[in-house]
Amino acid sequence: MEIQLSDRPTIYRKLQINYKRNKQQDHTALMEEAVEKFCYEDCKNEYWNPEEFSLLYGTPLWDQSSQHQRVILNQLYWVAYYSQIVSAEIATIFFNQTSATGLYAHEDFRLICDTLDLESSQERSHIYAFRTIAKQVEQALFGELIFTYPMRSPFTETMVYADTNQLKTWWKKIQLQYFGVISANNTFLACQYFTVRGVRTLNGKLIQHKLSNYYQKHPHQDLAPIPAKISYYHFLDESFHFNSSTIVSHDVVTCLPPPTAFEELVANLGLWGCQRDHFHFSAAINGIFWYDPALYGKIYRVLRSPLFDLTDKDAKNMMRRCFTEESEGLHRSYLTHQEAIQSYKVYVEKLDYLWKRNQEMSLMASNSIPQYLATQQSAFKRFEQ
């Protein structure tokens, strides 16, 4: 059956407007110009995000930190947060291309493919910006990289700090490779990728809007720290990417024949995997659903560095208080997790091929603060030993 997008002028017009505006307002050149001017010395003494978006904000560490230490924790949030975004964008570049392959076989789908080419180019610029700044910051602060990592494959765990092991990582790699192959030859699954991309981007929008506001509301934008400016440019680009995901996964998919049982299964397994990735919430970093025990080693290195200069005993005691006890920071992260669940449910509510447990985000919703604390208390005992 030949699919004609031109038979659905309203949908085609949406795609045209989104592509045209993204192309006109492309922030790649501005972002790369800003990155080339970045010098950590120029902005090392100021916040780059709203204060509450700081590493371990609202925990005992934050409460006991000096103003200088709080500024560094604010900057480390930027470094850690965008290290996660780099991982997501590496995967996005690959799956943009495999999905385009699954769509380009149809006469009217070039516009979507051109949109994805533009977005992939922007993602490469984002990755370069985040890594360039993060590496310079961590070398200046620690003389080594802590949250920054070497470039990675799109088949690696998308969550940088996940509840995983060697077997789980291998199985995830196999699943991602298989999806890449079948979505390149299946129009419905190529579109379905954008459901998952939309959900993942929606989580980013919740936080990145607040990060971008820091630059927008800066009293002297020309003097604002360059990382804050990068956050703003990135948010504007990602807003168009989110629009693309929504149009393809909500509108374009209605031009296709109803999904087969196999297509429904793969689509639901993909969204279930997204729920699994977003099951956790982190006391260390509000807005990214990391598994905190996987983060212990990084936080320990920060606390033992000259920045905090804690002894082994004091560092572990501080970590125990931050991760195994309730705090304002933990409750803020849990609230963000709840907001994400509600926004995901709204995003997928009209997709009638989804399992009920995906429409209700029941896996994510089953996590709680008591469960988080029990997990940390058990994991931290093993870490101390």
Secondary structure, 3 states (H helix, E strand, C coil): CCCCHHHCHHHHHHHHHHHHHHHHCCCHHHHHHHHHHCCHHHHCCCCCCCCCCCCCCCCHHHHHCCHHHHHHHHHHHHHHHHHHHHHHHHHHHHHHHHHHHHHHCCHHHHHHHHHHHHHHHHHHHHHHHHHHHHHHHHHHHHCCCCCCCCCCCCCCCCCCCCCCCHHHHHHHHHHHHHHHHHHCCCHHHHHHHHHHHHHHHHHHHHHHHHHHHHHHCCCCHHHCCHHHHHHHHHHHHHHHHHHHHHHHHHHHHHHCCCCCHHHHHHHHHHHHHHHHHCCCCCCCCCCCCCCHHHHHHHHHHHHHCCCCCCCHHHHHHHHHHHHHCCCHHHHHHHHHHHHHHHHHHHHHCCCCCCCHHHHCCHHHHCCCHHHHHHHHHHHHHHHHC
